[in-house]
Amino acid sequence: MAKKKITLNGLSLSLDDVVKVAREGYEVELSAEAARAVGEASSLVEKWASSDDVVYGITTGFGDLASVKISPKDRRTLQENLLRSHACGVGTPYPADVTRAIMLLRINTLSRGHSGISLSTLNALIDMLNARIHPLIPSQGSVGASGDLCPLSHLAIALLGCGKAEYKGRIIPVRKALAKAGLNTVLLGAKEGLALNNGTAVMNAIGALAVVDAERIAKTADIAAAMSLEAMRGVPYAYDARTHALRAFKGQGDVAGNIRRIIEGSEIVERYKKDRVQDAYSLRCVPQVHGASRDAFSYVKSVMETELNSVTDNPLIFPEDEEALSGGNFHGQPLALALDFFGIAAAELASISERRQARMVDGSLSELPPFLIEDCGLNSGFMIPHYTSAALVSENKVLAHPSSVDSIPTSANQEDHVSMGGYSARKAAMILENTRKVLAIEMLLSAQALNFSLLGLKPGRGTMAAHECIRGAIPYIRKDEYLHPLIQRAVELAERGSVVDAVEEAIDSLA
């Protein structure tokens, strides 16, 4: 059976491709045109390296040491010293899917032929990815200015046989992993260390995977809200298409349409819709709140897609003009701002979900049994799962503070404005994971609450599909039980997208 491969040319990588390589194990290869472009730039770098021309990072030092000229005999050592000295991160290593995405993005940008890396070194990085050797890259240490210098150096030193890697489920020295895979270490030429560690591949990789995950989480949020709406016998008027046509934000209209389709055919809504004309904001304003987050995600997605096929190292090589230009494409500001925005948008999905949960467990507001349990008092029911959601929402509020507003000058003030985009990306991913858990808890609570609201009435087709999916893994609770395993099952359903899949099977695809 032929291995699944993606051909890279530096121009056409998509988010779908990132997922295939990062999470589905696809291999990569260079297009013939990319290989030619890489070779041309590499030849020009070799020419400069053997001359007395002053070319940053090739015949000079780095950063504040750009004025220090390096002798020809030390120029190979210069590149290896760069990587060894810059590989100084701390913290938990990135998971394998993020590491694979980082490797993919670094290969893709280098394949444009403006970085000066040799074809042999680039192929060595490709071979490492295809062999599923995943260097351990510490998650802390990037300021997002000359890109992700520190974490990318941890990736690059693996080519020298330094550090550790995950290989076939075990953490072993990189040199040993390379040997087991039949691969060799590399000797770096001029500019190659700089080409490998200068760029935004880390924050871009995290952001790319986050925006993909956010699309499913946004659907999960709509499903959770629709379940809560029916469980609390809410009214449908706020989702009328006529209202949303008067305020033409795409996300708002999409969410309103999703809610209408999920609750379509609901006997619960039909039975209680004349009891009042409006609900609290956490139900009535779901299209406006969820929709705004969706529109934010769409913007961030466009930023991530642009960066996937950008060249972000320095200096950039232009073989046709025989020039090397020092610029600032490595600066992570476009991604940092977008990822801070992403974190805020994701946090809002959790925030409004927690408010719906608070109403559900409060019998005076929901008209349901207090804490969604039959014999309340003897039983605490779902009192504390709401606490867990409140804790996660509070954590998100702190994480949502934008790191991009906090520049700390580095490199003896040569790099006197930095983006902090590495932390923007990490925070965005953490907020999204917290939000997924909050939504999972809301679905757990709303499934329990629906059992009290059904009373022989049918919910909407989408709501019924979601309820049945949850009940297939989590039973109705009549008395206090050990809830942690049930919450874990709810989180797993959200992670796998099982509820979204069940609803879309029942009513066709959600927006």
C-alpha positions in Angstrom: 0.0 0.0 0.0 1.4 3.4 -1.1 2.3 5.8 1.7 0.2 8.9 1.8 2.3 11.9 0.9 1.9 15.7 0.5 4.2 17.5 -2.0 5.5 20.8 -0.8 6.4 23.8 -2.9 6.1 26.5 -0.2 3.1 28.1 -1.9 0.1 25.8 -1.5 0.1 24.3 2.0 -3.4 24.2 3.5 -4.7 23.8 7.0 -6.1 20.4 5.9 -2.5 19.4 4.9 -1.2 20.5 8.3 -3.8 18.2 10.0 -2.9 15.3 7.7 0.8 15.5 8.5 0.5 16.5 12.2 -2.3 14.0 13.2 -2.7 11.5 10.5 0.9 10.6 9.8 1.2 11.8 6.2 4.7 12.0 4.8 6.1 14.9 2.8 8.3 15.4 -0.2 9.6 18.4 -2.2 8.3 19.3 -5.6 10.9 19.4 -8.4 10.5 23.1 -8.6 11.1 23.6 -4.9 14.2 21.4 -5.0 15.6 23.6 -7.9 14.9 26.8 -6.0 16.5 25.5 -2.8 19.6 24.5 -4.8 20.0 27.9 -6.5 19.9 29.8 -3.2 22.3 27.4 -1.6 24.8 27.8 -4.4 24.7 31.5 -3.9 25.3 31.2 -0.2 28.3 29.0 -0.8 29.7 31.6 -3.1 29.3 34.3 -0.4 30.7 32.1 2.3 34.0 31.7 0.4 34.3 35.4 -0.2 35.1 38.5 1.9 31.6 40.0 1.3 29.8 41.2 4.4 26.6 39.2 4.6 24.6 39.0 7.8 24.6 35.6 9.5 26.9 34.1 6.8 30.1 36.1 7.3 29.1 37.9 10.4 27.8 37.1 13.9 24.1 37.4 14.9 21.9 39.9 16.6 23.9 42.5 18.4 27.0 40.7 17.2 26.2 41.5 13.5 29.3 43.8 13.3 31.6 40.9 14.2 33.2 39.4 11.1 33.7 35.6 11.0 36.7 34.1 9.3 36.0 31.5 6.5 37.4 28.6 8.6 34.9 29.3 11.5 31.7 29.8 9.4 30.5 26.2 9.7 31.2 26.3 13.5 29.2 29.6 13.6 26.1 27.9 12.5 26.4 25.0 14.9 27.2 27.3 17.8 24.1 29.3 17.0 21.9 26.3 17.4 23.6 25.0 20.5 23.5 28.3 22.3 19.9 29.1 21.3 18.5 25.7 22.3 17.9 26.8 25.9 14.1 26.4 26.4 12.4 25.2 29.5 9.0 23.7 30.2 6.9 20.8 29.1 7.7 19.6 25.5 5.1 20.2 22.8 3.0 17.1 22.0 3.8 15.1 18.9 1.1 16.7 16.7 2.4 20.2 17.4 6.0 19.0 16.8 5.1 17.5 13.5 3.3 20.6 12.5 6.3 22.7 13.4 8.6 20.5 11.3 6.2 20.6 8.4 6.0 24.4 8.5 9.7 24.8 8.7 10.2 22.5 5.7 7.6 24.4 3.7 9.0 27.8 4.3 12.5 26.6 3.5 11.3 25.0 0.3 10.6 28.4 -1.2 14.3 28.9 -1.9 14.9 32.2 -0.2 16.6 30.8 3.0 19.9 29.4 1.7 19.6 26.0 3.2 21.2 23.1 1.3 19.0 20.5 -0.3 20.8 17.8 1.6 20.1 19.4 5.0 16.5 20.1 4.1 16.0 16.5 3.0 17.5 15.4 6.3 14.7 17.3 8.1 12.1 15.7 5.8 13.5 12.3 6.5 13.3 12.9 10.2 9.6 13.9 9.9 8.8 11.0 7.7 10.5 8.6 10.1 8.4 10.0 12.9 11.3 11.1 14.9 9.8 13.9 17.0 12.5 16.0 18.8 11.5 17.2 22.3 10.9 21.0 22.0 10.4 22.8 25.3 7.3 25.0 25.2 8.8 28.0 27.0 11.5 30.3 25.8 10.2 32.2 22.7 9.6 35.9 22.6 8.4 35.8 19.1 10.7 38.4 17.6 13.3 36.7 15.5 10.5 34.2 15.2 10.7 31.3 17.6 14.5 31.2 17.9 14.7 29.1 21.1 12.2 26.3 20.3 13.2 26.1 16.6 16.8 25.7 17.8 15.7 22.6 19.8 14.3 21.2 16.6 17.4 22.1 14.5 19.9 20.6 16.9 18.3 17.2 16.4 19.8 17.2 13.0 23.2 17.4 14.7 22.3 14.4 16.9 21.7 16.5 20.0 18.8 16.3 22.5 16.1 13.7 22.9 13.2 12.7 20.7 10.0 10.6 20.9 10.4 7.7 18.6 8.0 4.7 18.4 6.4 5.6 21.7 9.7 6.0 23.6 11.8 9.0 24.6 15.4 8.3 23.6 18.5 10.3 22.6 18.0 11.8 19.1 21.3 10.2 17.9 19.9 6.8 18.9 16.6 7.4 17.1 18.4 8.5 13.9 20.5 5.4 14.0 17.4 3.1 14.5 15.7 4.8 11.6 18.8 4.5 9.4 19.4 8.2 9.2 22.6 10.2 9.7 23.4 13.5 11.4 24.3 16.5 9.3 27.2 19.0 9.0 25.8 22.5 8.6 27.0 24.8 5.9 26.9 28.6 5.9 23.6 30.2 6.8 21.9 26.9 7.6 21.7 27.2 11.3 20.1 30.7 10.8 17.7 29.3 8.2 16.6 26.5 10.6 15.9 28.6 13.7 14.8 32.0 12.4 11.0 32.1 11.8 7.5 31.8 13.1 6.9 28.1 12.6 6.1 27.3 16.3 3.4 29.9 16.9 2.0 29.3 13.4 1.9 25.5 14.0 0.0 25.9 17.3 -2.3 28.5 15.8 -3.0 26.4 12.7 -4.1 23.4 14.8 -6.1 25.6 17.1 -8.2 27.2 14.4 -8.9 23.8 13.0 -10.1 22.6 16.4 -12.1 25.8 17.0 -14.3 25.0 14.0 -15.6 21.9 15.8 -15.7 23.6 19.2 -17.9 26.4 17.7 -20.4 23.8 16.5 -20.2 22.1 19.9 -21.1 25.4 21.6 -24.2 25.8 19.4 -25.3 22.3 20.2 -24.8 22.8 23.9 -26.7 26.1 23.8 -29.6 24.5 21.9 -29.8 21.6 24.4 -29.8 24.1 27.3 -32.5 26.2 25.6 -34.8 23.2 25.4 -33.9 21.9 28.8 -34.9 25.3 30.3 -37.9 25.5 28.1 -36.7 28.6 26.3 -38.5 30.5 23.6 -37.4 30.5 19.9 -38.0 34.1 19.0 -34.4 35.3 19.3 -33.4 33.0 16.5 -35.8 34.3 13.9 -34.0 34.8 10.6 -35.6 38.2 10.1 -33.8 39.6 13.1 -30.4 38.4 11.9 -30.9 39.7 8.4 -30.9 43.2 9.9 -27.4 42.7 11.3 -25.4 41.0 8.6 -22.5 39.5 10.6 -21.9 36.1 9.1 -21.2 34.3 12.4 -24.4 35.6 13.9 -26.5 34.4 11.0 -24.8 31.0 10.9 -25.3 30.4 14.7 -29.0 31.5 14.5 -29.5 29.1 11.6 -27.8 26.3 13.5 -30.0 26.8 16.6 -33.1 26.8 14.4 -32.2 23.6 12.7 -31.1 21.8 15.9 -34.4 22.6 17.7 -36.6 22.1 14.6 -39.6 20.0 15.4 -39.3 20.4 19.1 -42.5 19.7 21.0 -40.9 21.2 24.1 -40.4 24.5 22.4 -43.9 24.4 20.9 -45.4 23.6 24.3 -43.8 26.4 26.3 -43.1 29.1 23.7 -46.2 31.2 24.8 -45.1 31.3 28.5 -42.9 34.3 27.9 -41.6 36.5 25.1 -37.8 36.4 25.9 -35.1 34.6 27.8 -32.0 35.8 29.6 -29.1 36.9 27.5 -27.1 33.7 27.9 -29.9 32.0 25.8 -31.3 35.0 23.8 -28.0 36.4 22.7 -26.3 33.1 21.7 -26.2 34.1 18.0 -24.5 37.4 18.8 -22.0 36.0 21.2 -21.2 32.7 19.6 -21.3 34.4 16.2 -18.7 37.1 17.2 -16.4 34.3 18.3 -16.8 32.5 15.0 -16.1 35.7 13.0 -12.9 36.2 15.2 -11.9 32.6 14.4 -12.4 33.2 10.7 -10.0 36.2 10.8 -7.4 34.2 12.7 -7.7 31.4 10.2 -6.9 33.8 7.4 -3.8 34.9 9.2 -2.6 31.4 9.9 -3.2 30.4 6.3 -1.2 33.4 5.0 1.7 32.5 7.3 1.7 28.8 6.3 3.2 29.8 2.9 5.3 32.8 3.9 9.1 33.0 4.2 9.9 34.2 7.7 13.6 33.9 8.3 16.5 36.4 7.8 18.4 37.4 5.8 16.3 36.5 2.8 18.2 35.3 -0.3 17.2 36.5 -3.8 19.2 34.4 -6.2 18.0 36.2 -9.3 19.4 39.5 -8.0 22.3 37.9 -6.1 21.3 39.8 -3.0 20.7 39.0 0.7 18.4 41.4 2.4 18.0 41.8 6.1 14.4 42.4 7.0 11.8 41.6 9.7 9.6 38.8 8.3 10.5 36.8 11.4 8.6 39.2 13.7 5.6 37.4 15.1 3.3 40.5 15.5 0.7 39.5 12.9 0.3 36.1 14.6 0.6 37.4 18.1 -2.3 39.9 17.7 -4.4 37.3 16.0 -3.8 34.6 18.5 -4.5 37.0 21.4 -7.8 37.8 19.7 -8.4 34.0 19.2 -8.0 33.4 22.9 -10.5 36.1 23.8 -13.0 34.7 21.4 -12.6 31.2 22.7 -12.9 32.3 26.3 -16.2 34.0 25.5 -17.7 30.6 24.4 -16.9 29.2 27.8 -18.0 32.3 29.6 -21.6 32.3 28.2 -21.7 28.5 28.6 -21.0 28.9 32.3 -23.9 31.4 32.6 -26.3 28.9 31.0 -25.0 26.2 33.4 -25.6 28.5 36.4 -29.2 29.0 35.4 -29.7 25.3 34.9 -28.6 24.3 38.4 -30.5 27.2 40.0 -34.1 25.9 40.4 -35.4 29.4 41.0 -34.3 30.4 37.5 -34.7 27.2 35.6 -37.9 25.8 37.1 -36.0 22.5 37.2 -35.1 20.5 40.3 -32.3 22.2 42.2 -28.9 21.0 41.0 -30.7 18.7 38.5 -31.2 15.8 40.9 -34.4 14.2 42.1 -33.8 14.2 45.9 -31.9 17.4 46.4 -30.5 17.8 49.9 -29.6 14.2 50.4 -28.0 14.6 47.0 -25.8 17.5 45.8 -26.4 16.5 42.1 -24.7 18.7 39.6 -23.8 21.5 42.0 -20.0 21.1 41.7 -19.6 20.4 38.0 -20.7 24.0 37.6 -18.0 25.0 40.0 -15.5 23.3 37.7 -16.8 25.3 34.8 -16.6 28.5 36.9 -12.9 27.7 37.7 -12.0 27.1 34.1 -13.7 30.3 33.0 -11.9 32.2 35.7 -8.6 30.7 34.5 -9.5 31.7 30.9 -10.0 35.3 32.0 -6.4 35.5 33.2 -5.0 33.7 30.2 -7.0 36.0 27.8 -4.9 39.0 28.8 -3.0 39.8 25.6 0.7 38.9 25.7 1.3 40.9 22.6 1.0 44.2 24.5 4.0 43.3 26.6 7.3 43.7 24.7 10.6 43.0 26.6 13.7 44.2 24.7 16.3 41.4 24.1 19.8 40.9 22.5 21.4 44.0 24.1 18.5 46.1 22.7 19.1 45.1 19.1 15.8 43.3 19.3 14.1 46.1 21.1 10.5 45.2 20.3 9.3 41.6 20.4 5.8 40.1 19.8 5.5 37.5 22.6 3.6 35.5 20.0 4.9 32.3 21.3 3.0 32.8 24.5 0.0 34.1 22.6 -0.1 30.8 20.8 0.3 28.7 23.9 -2.4 30.7 25.7 -4.8 30.3 22.8 -4.4 26.6 22.9 -4.9 26.4 26.6 -8.0 28.6 26.5 -9.4 26.5 23.7 -8.9 23.3 25.7 -10.5 24.8 28.8 -13.4 25.9 26.7 -13.9 22.4 25.3 -14.1 21.1 28.9 -16.7 23.8 29.9 -18.9 22.9 26.9 -18.6 19.2 27.7 -19.8 20.0 31.2 -22.7 22.0 29.8 -23.7 19.1 27.6 -23.6 16.8 30.6 -25.8 19.1 32.6 -28.2 19.8 29.8 -28.6 16.1 29.0 -29.6 15.6 32.7 -31.9 18.6 32.6 -33.6 17.4 29.4 -34.8 14.3 31.2 -36.9 16.6 33.4 -38.2 18.6 30.6 -39.1 15.9 28.2 -42.2 14.6 30.1 -43.4 12.8 27.0 -42.5 15.6 24.7 -40.0 15.3 21.9 -37.1 17.7 21.6 -35.8 19.0 18.3 -34.2 16.5 15.9 -30.7 17.8 16.5 -31.3 18.1 20.3 -32.6 14.5 20.4 -29.5 13.2 18.4 -27.2 15.0 20.9 -29.1 13.7 23.9 -29.0 10.1 22.6 -25.3 10.4 21.8 -24.6 11.5 25.3 -26.9 9.0 26.9 -25.0 6.3 25.0 -22.0 7.0 27.1 -23.4 8.7 30.2 -26.5 7.5 32.1 -29.2 9.7 33.7 -28.2 10.2 37.3 -30.8 9.5 40.0 -28.5 9.9 43.0 -25.1 11.1 43.7 -22.3 9.2 42.0 -18.6 9.6 41.5 -18.9 12.3 38.8 -15.3 12.7 37.6 -15.5 9.6 35.3 -18.7 11.0 33.8 -17.2 14.4 33.1 -14.2 12.7 31.5 -16.6 10.8 29.2 -18.3 14.0 28.3 -14.9 15.6 27.5 -13.9 12.6 25.4 -17.2 13.0 23.4 -16.3 16.6 22.8 -12.7 15.8 21.8 -13.8 13.1 19.3 -16.6 15.3 18.0 -19.0 12.5 18.6 -21.9 14.8 19.5 -21.3 17.1 16.5 -21.2 14.0 14.2 -24.5 12.7 15.7 -26.2 16.0 15.2 -25.0 16.5 11.7 -26.1 13.0 10.8 -29.6 13.8 12.0 -30.0 17.3 10.4 -27.1 17.5 7.9 -24.0 19.7 8.3 -24.0 22.7 10.7 -22.6 26.0 9.5 
